[in-house]
Amino acid sequence: MNNLHFFRQYIPARPEILTLLALTILTITATAHNNNTDFFLYGDFIHKNNISTVLFTQEDFELSDPYIRLNSGDQLILSFDDLDADYKNYQYTIIHCNADWQPSELREHEYIEGFYEEQINDYYRSMNTRVPYTQYRLTFPNQNLRPAKSGNYILKVFEGGDRNNVVFTRRFMVVEQSVSIEGSVKQANLVMYRDHKQQLSFAINTTGYQVSNPYRDLNVVIIQNGRWDNAITDLDPRSVQGSRFVYDYEDQTLFDGGNEFRHFDIRSLRYLSDRIEDIRSSRRFWDVYLLPDRIRTHEQYFSKDDLNGRFRIMTSDAPNDQLESDYAWVHFHLPMNEPLEDGYLYVMGELTNWAFTEENRMNYNYGENAYELSLLLKQGYYNYLYAYLPEGEAEADITYIEGNHSFTENDYTILVYHRQPGDLYDRLIGMSRMNTSITPR
């Protein structure tokens, strides 16, 4: 039954009331669709235009994933820049989520030790930059707020004491490490996939930890680099050998190898690096024009070192990387004879939060016969790819522009969640990271 029919059936048939209700329903539905609230809130997303360069990593390792061990001394460092360059009253809280990144049934007092929300007190002004900003920093967990359960979490930063006034959200994970995981990444066994797909084979050892029914109680997730859009989920073991659960499928644990990430270096705004065509300055901004990129779909594979989609904030123009690195408009240019049909092209990587939004969607310039995009980025060294997202799909295709090779170096993370019957949440009982070790013949 549609909503309007419901109102016609149960509310007196006054046209003005029906019209008002119908318009209200359409407005609410459109607003919910446009805001995409669940996706924005329970993922990595920036809600405010004045916020940039959000980093949430392990202490002393800025290229790490945001995870800590339960009841350990592990800490994460959160930093972000406010381009309004003033002081704001920012607070944060955490939300416990299930393996699918939707809120669990736990109440705050069950997964939070300490206060349910806290202030972000440490902030610093930028120095000698053309674009001024205020940088905020947080060390987490701390004595005031810390997670009490393992699993997936969302760190939610909000403003002015209003939890609905969300500034940005960031994923992080708390792991118990109750099981061990061993495995490898290799070229696909099946001949039809061998040249362009990578296959993961692994086993979970649960010695000393009770899992009654691995087919019912375990949820295994694999992510490639920092992406969640192409994660493999809900894997069952192919065989059970006592306390050893084996996952050695030939077709269910396959990922496109893709290609090595593209890069650009804007550690200095005074000279041109190998990927920079021009740097221009104005009174308020820097403009950095990258060399035109090329489509790599049919190019031969070449190995090169990269950061697997991440970036590092650095400047060679001043001594303080965090507070003296300036911001610049970085202009991307990808020549293409005609625009793509039935989908959109995005600049993808940690620099765009691995997301697909209007801010990182490229526009086709008919005068230049090229896709173009401009992003305001802080000085540093960056990786990126071009991703094609078919209309109506949630998983991007990086092979369309970048090519696809089984030799490509990639990082993989295996996550093992456990929920016994009657439990209210998914415990994260194991995590393992592995890298491809495939050598071209």
NORHUHU-V170912 format. One record per residue. N is the residue number from 0. RES is the residue in one small letter. SS is DSSP state (@ for helix, = for strand, . for the rest). PHI is phi as a letter, one per 30 degrees, with the letter a starting at -180 (NA if undefined). OMEGA is omega as a letter, one per 30 degrees, with the letter a starting at -180 (none if undefined). Layout:
n->(N:N)
res->(RES:RES)
ss->(SS:SS)
phi->(PHI:PHI)
omega->(OMEGA:OMEGA)
This chain:
n->(0:1:2:3:4:5:6:7:8:9:10:11:12:13:14:15:16:17:18:19:20:21:22:23:24:25:26:27:28:29:30:31:32:33:34:35:36:37:38:39:40:41:42:43:44:45:46:47:48:49:50:51:52:53:54:55:56:57:58:59:60:61:62:63:64:65:66:67:68:69:70:71:72:73:74:75:76:77:78:79:80:81:82:83:84:85:86:87:88:89:90:91:92:93:94:95:96:97:98:99:100:101:102:103:104:105:106:107:108:109:110:111:112:113:114:115:116:117:118:119:120:121:122:123:124:125:126:127:128:129:130:131:132:133:134:135:136:137:138:139:140:141:142:143:144:145:146:147:148:149:150:151:152:153:154:155:156:157:158:159:160:161:162:163:164:165:166:167:168:169:170:171:172:173:174:175:176:177:178:179:180:181:182:183:184:185:186:187:188:189:190:191:192:193:194:195:196:197:198:199:200:201:202:203:204:205:206:207:208:209:210:211:212:213:214:215:216:217:218:219:220:221:222:223:224:225:226:227:228:229:230:231:232:233:234:235:236:237:238:239:240:241:242:243:244:245:246:247:248:249:250:251:252:253:254:255:256:257:258:259:260:261:262:263:264:265:266:267:268:269:270:271:272:273:274:275:276:277:278:279:280:281:282:283:284:285:286:287:288:289:290:291:292:293:294:295:296:297:298:299:300:301:302:303:304:305:306:307:308:309:310:311:312:313:314:315:316:317:318:319:320:321:322:323:324:325:326:327:328:329:330:331:332:333:334:335:336:337:338:339:340:341:342:343:344:345:346:347:348:349:350:351:352:353:354:355:356:357:358:359:360:361:362:363:364:365:366:367:368:369:370:371:372:373:374:375:376:377:378:379:380:381:382:383:384:385:386:387:388:389:390:391:392:393:394:395:396:397:398:399:400:401:402:403:404:405:406:407:408:409:410:411:412:413:414:415:416:417:418:419:420:421:422:423:424:425:426:427:428:429:430:431:432:433:434:435:436:437:438:439:440)
res->(m:n:n:l:h:f:f:r:q:y:i:p:a:r:p:e:i:l:t:l:l:a:l:t:i:l:t:i:t:a:t:a:h:n:n:n:t:d:f:f:l:y:g:d:f:i:h:k:n:n:i:s:t:v:l:f:t:q:e:d:f:e:l:s:d:p:y:i:r:l:n:s:g:d:q:l:i:l:s:f:d:d:l:d:a:d:y:k:n:y:q:y:t:i:i:h:c:n:a:d:w:q:p:s:e:l:r:e:h:e:y:i:e:g:f:y:e:e:q:i:n:d:y:y:r:s:m:n:t:r:v:p:y:t:q:y:r:l:t:f:p:n:q:n:l:r:p:a:k:s:g:n:y:i:l:k:v:f:e:g:g:d:r:n:n:v:v:f:t:r:r:f:m:v:v:e:q:s:v:s:i:e:g:s:v:k:q:a:n:l:v:m:y:r:d:h:k:q:q:l:s:f:a:i:n:t:t:g:y:q:v:s:n:p:y:r:d:l:n:v:v:i:i:q:n:g:r:w:d:n:a:i:t:d:l:d:p:r:s:v:q:g:s:r:f:v:y:d:y:e:d:q:t:l:f:d:g:g:n:e:f:r:h:f:d:i:r:s:l:r:y:l:s:d:r:i:e:d:i:r:s:s:r:r:f:w:d:v:y:l:l:p:d:r:i:r:t:h:e:q:y:f:s:k:d:d:l:n:g:r:f:r:i:m:t:s:d:a:p:n:d:q:l:e:s:d:y:a:w:v:h:f:h:l:p:m:n:e:p:l:e:d:g:y:l:y:v:m:g:e:l:t:n:w:a:f:t:e:e:n:r:m:n:y:n:y:g:e:n:a:y:e:l:s:l:l:l:k:q:g:y:y:n:y:l:y:a:y:l:p:e:g:e:a:e:a:d:i:t:y:i:e:g:n:h:s:f:t:e:n:d:y:t:i:l:v:y:h:r:q:p:g:d:l:y:d:r:l:i:g:m:s:r:m:n:t:s:i:t:p:r)
ss->(.:.:@:@:@:@:@:@:@:@:.:.:.:.:@:@:@:@:@:@:@:@:@:@:@:@:@:@:@:@:@:@:@:@:@:.:@:@:@:@:@:.:.:.:=:=:.:.:.:.:=:=:=:=:=:=:=:=:.:.:=:.:.:.:.:.:=:=:=:.:.:.:.:.:.:=:=:=:=:=:=:=:.:.:.:.:.:.:.:=:=:=:=:=:=:=:=:.:.:.:.:.:=:.:.:.:.:@:@:@:@:=:=:=:.:.:.:=:=:.:.:=:=:=:=:.:.:.:.:.:.:.:.:=:=:=:=:=:=:=:.:=:.:.:=:=:=:.:.:.:=:=:=:=:=:=:=:=:=:.:.:=:=:=:=:=:=:=:=:=:=:=:=:=:=:.:.:.:.:=:=:=:=:=:=:=:=:.:.:.:@:@:@:.:.:.:=:=:=:=:=:=:=:=:=:.:.:.:.:.:.:.:.:@:@:@:@:=:=:=:=:=:=:=:.:.:.:.:.:.:.:=:.:.:.:.:.:.:=:=:=:.:.:=:=:=:=:.:.:.:.:.:.:=:=:=:.:.:.:.:.:=:=:=:=:.:.:.:.:.:.:.:.:.:.:=:=:=:=:=:=:.:.:.:.:=:=:=:=:=:.:.:=:.:.:.:.:.:.:.:.:.:.:.:.:.:.:.:.:.:=:=:=:.:.:.:.:.:.:.:@:@:@:@:.:.:=:=:=:=:=:=:=:=:=:.:.:.:.:.:.:.:=:=:=:=:=:=:.:@:@:@:.:.:.:.:.:@:@:@:=:.:=:=:=:.:.:.:.:=:=:=:=:=:=:=:=:=:.:=:=:=:=:=:=:=:=:=:=:=:.:.:.:.:.:.:=:.:@:@:@:@:.:.:.:.:.:.:.:.:=:=:=:=:=:=:=:=:.:.:.:.:.:.:.:.:=:=:=:=:=:=:=:=:=:.:.:.:.:.:.)
phi->(NA:d:d:d:d:e:d:d:d:c:b:e:d:c:e:d:d:d:d:d:d:d:d:d:d:d:d:d:d:d:d:d:d:d:d:h:e:d:d:d:d:c:a:c:b:c:c:c:d:d:c:b:h:d:b:b:b:d:e:i:b:d:c:c:d:d:b:b:d:d:h:c:c:d:b:c:c:c:b:a:c:c:d:d:i:b:c:b:c:c:b:b:b:b:b:d:b:d:d:c:i:c:e:d:d:d:d:e:d:d:b:c:c:j:d:d:b:b:d:c:c:d:b:b:d:d:b:h:c:d:c:d:a:c:c:c:b:b:c:b:d:b:d:d:a:a:d:c:b:d:k:d:b:c:d:c:c:b:b:i:i:c:d:d:d:d:c:a:b:b:d:a:b:c:c:d:h:d:b:c:b:b:a:a:b:b:d:e:d:d:e:d:c:d:d:b:b:c:c:c:b:a:b:c:c:c:e:i:b:d:b:d:b:d:d:c:c:c:b:c:b:b:b:c:h:c:d:c:d:c:d:c:b:h:d:c:d:d:a:c:c:i:c:c:c:c:b:b:d:c:b:c:b:c:b:d:d:i:b:d:d:d:b:b:b:b:d:b:c:c:b:c:d:d:c:c:d:a:b:b:b:b:d:c:b:c:b:c:c:d:d:e:d:b:d:c:e:c:d:d:d:b:d:a:d:b:c:h:j:c:b:b:d:a:b:c:c:a:d:c:d:d:c:c:d:c:c:b:d:c:c:c:b:b:d:a:d:a:d:d:c:i:l:b:c:b:d:b:l:d:d:c:i:h:c:b:b:d:d:c:d:d:c:d:c:d:d:c:h:a:d:b:a:b:b:d:b:d:e:l:c:b:c:a:b:c:c:c:c:d:d:i:c:c:c:d:c:d:d:d:c:c:i:b:b:d:d:e:d:b:c:b:b:c:c:c:c:b:b:d:e:j:d:c:a:c:d:c:c:a:b:b:c:b:b:d:b:c:c:e:d)
omega->(l:a:a:l:l:a:l:a:a:l:l:a:l:a:a:l:l:l:a:l:l:l:l:l:a:a:a:a:a:a:l:a:a:a:a:a:a:a:a:a:a:l:l:a:l:a:a:a:a:a:a:l:l:l:a:a:l:l:l:l:a:l:a:l:a:l:l:l:a:l:l:l:a:l:l:l:l:l:l:a:l:a:l:l:l:l:l:a:a:l:l:l:l:a:l:a:l:a:a:l:l:a:l:a:l:l:a:a:l:a:l:l:a:l:a:l:a:l:l:a:a:l:a:l:l:a:l:l:l:l:a:l:l:l:l:a:l:l:a:f:l:a:a:a:l:a:a:a:l:l:l:l:l:l:a:l:a:a:l:l:a:a:l:l:a:l:l:l:l:l:l:a:l:a:l:a:l:l:l:a:l:a:a:l:a:l:l:l:a:a:a:a:a:a:a:l:l:a:l:l:a:l:l:l:a:l:a:l:a:l:a:a:a:a:a:a:a:l:a:a:l:l:a:a:a:a:l:a:a:a:l:a:l:l:l:l:l:l:l:a:a:l:a:a:a:l:a:l:l:a:a:a:a:l:l:l:a:a:l:a:l:a:l:a:l:l:l:l:a:l:a:l:a:a:a:l:a:l:a:a:l:a:a:a:l:l:l:a:l:l:l:l:l:l:a:a:a:l:l:a:l:l:l:l:l:a:a:l:a:l:l:l:a:l:l:a:a:a:a:a:a:a:l:l:a:l:l:l:l:a:l:a:l:l:l:a:a:a:l:l:l:l:a:l:a:l:a:l:l:l:l:l:a:a:l:a:l:a:a:l:a:l:l:l:a:l:a:a:a:l:a:l:l:l:l:a:l:a:l:l:a:l:l:l:l:a:l:l:l:a:l:a:l:a:a:l:l:a:a:l:a:a:a:a:l:a:a:l:a:l:l:l:l:a:a:l:a:l:l:l:a:l:a:a:l:l:l:a:a:l:l:l:l:a:l:l:a:a:l:l:none)
